[in-house]
Amino acid sequence: MGEPKAIGYGTAGGRRTLDVLVVGLGPGGGAAAYRAAVAGASVLAIERKKCIGEPVQCAEFIPAPLGRWAQDEGVLRQHIEGMKSFLPSGASEQSPFPGLMVDRARFDRALARRAQEAGAEVMTCTRLTGLDVCTRTAVIGLADGASATVEYRALIAADGPHSAVARLAGLPELPVVHTRQYTVKLLQPHADTDIWLSDEFPGGYGWLFPKGPVANLGMGADRHFEHDLKAPLDRLHARLVAQGLVGSEILSRTGGAIPVGGMRASLVLESVLFVGDAAGLTHPITGAGIAAAVESGECAGRAAARFARADEAAALAGYDEDMRDQYGVALERAAARRRDLERHWRTPNANDDRTMRRGWIAFPEYFSV
Ligand SMILES: Cc1cc2nc3c(=O)[nH]c(=O)nc-3n(C[C@H](O)[C@H](O)[C@H](O)COP(=O)(O)OP(=O)(O)OC[C@H]3O[C@@H](n4cnc5c(N)ncnc54)[C@H](O)[C@@H]3O)c2cc1C
């Protein structure tokens, strides 16, 4: 996986008609392409990167039920038992929060491989550059610099937090938080994900996710409150080095944007279906989005195939409705908690344990009205 696969455009100006065009091959796009292909649709899935999944921009935790997608060799790296949440006072709370740490690049590639085996055509080094949702026409830039036109019946926008599909269709950008992450050596076995909540990480939190002999140590913050993510992450790193938990050497660095505004007003525009981060399905408090990307991708893939085969408009509306049923309440609560917290960042309240307890999923206060 990762090598561009020729699909017969040949020269610039090539034109192609197909059932489902999937834009982006993260977890959302891989799952969508797989389900649409299994349902019998002709599918082309394009990814702008050369190698699917790389560079990794993720802390690599997935909830336990998503383990069914982590069976391929080398994907599963460690089991997680719980989550330890540290409050500004230093008090901590242990919660059961089982899950898995995965090799995210392999996870994404395994999904894309599954889609390819089901009959989807996969092209890397290929990006969406133009779109007319009314005529259902997309322009894609190919690896050799040429471009081609694709006439689709349904398009699945799985192109992440800064969705090109949304931009080309005239939809607004989603609000995001920014992150910075180091991979460091883990000097003691660790079975929990650790979370730090305080005004040091305004609009986000600090995290340590163990992955066998290494750990992903990172933080997120809202740029309205903090531009410099390096200094607070370096301070957290230094504290953990002093505790003997992690090594001082930074093995690799990454980061990226996480949508935190909640679900788009509509997940369907003409015959375009938005999934995963492009749909705003990422949790506005935890930033977790892999499970929602895979689940929305699967659901959109089925709906797109049904729409393509039978012109069933109800399949598209049903997708939007299903996602609202499944994620609406949790995302709305998280968005409301974010708004509450925004009033407190950079005030003494943000270092009050009570404020942080109400704003974090591990505490009962988060779920109270
Ligand atoms: C630092 C960090 C840590 C995170 N940690 C976790 C975690 O531990 N657990 C968790 O559940 N979530 C985590 N998330 C969130 C998670 O990574 C996302 O929610 C998830 O990747 C969403 O999947 P997706 O398929 O919707 O989008 P993406 O994974 O972003 O995939 C979109 C794909 O579309 C491609 N693309 C974009 N534009 C185009 C174009 N024009 N043409 C073709 N291709 C295009 C991109 O190259 C990309 O491969 C983290 C995010 C960050 C930034």
The ligand as an ORCA input file, in Angstrom:
! r2SCAN-3c Opt
* xyz 0 1
  C      -2.012     15.292     17.655
  C      -3.342     14.584     17.525
  C      -3.614     13.508     18.353
  C      -4.826     12.805     18.215
  N      -5.013     11.706     18.993
  C      -6.134     10.978     18.839
  C      -6.306      9.770     19.568
  O      -5.436      9.322     20.312
  N      -7.477      9.086     19.406
  C      -8.470      9.540     18.575
  O      -9.527      8.883     18.475
  N      -8.314     10.672     17.850
  C      -7.158     11.377     17.942
  N      -6.984     12.497     17.179
  C      -8.021     12.872     16.199
  C      -7.952     11.916     15.009
  O      -6.631     11.858     14.512
  C      -8.919     12.348     13.917
  O     -10.192     12.526     14.488
  C      -8.991     11.329     12.787
  O      -7.766     11.251     12.100
  C     -10.096     11.693     11.804
  O     -10.052     10.818     10.711
  P     -10.536     11.320      9.268
  O     -10.432     10.140      8.371
  O     -11.827     12.022      9.392
  O      -9.492     12.455      8.843
  P      -7.895     12.366      8.657
  O      -7.311     11.262      9.459
  O      -7.395     13.763      8.889
  O      -7.725     12.002      7.131
  C      -7.988     12.929      6.112
  C      -7.141     12.533      4.912
  O      -7.532     13.333      3.799
  C      -6.372     13.687      3.064
  N      -6.699     14.881      2.288
  C      -6.895     16.146      2.739
  N      -7.182     16.968      1.719
  C      -7.172     16.217      0.589
  C      -7.402     16.495     -0.784
  N      -7.676     17.742     -1.225
  N      -7.310     15.481     -1.685
  C      -7.010     14.212     -1.280
  N      -6.761     13.890      0.021
  C      -6.859     14.881      0.941
  C      -5.324     13.923      4.149
  O      -4.020     13.812      3.627
  C      -5.651     12.802      5.145
  O      -4.927     11.629      4.891
  C      -5.786     13.230     17.268
  C      -5.519     14.324     16.447
  C      -4.311     14.991     16.557
  C      -4.011     16.151     15.632
*
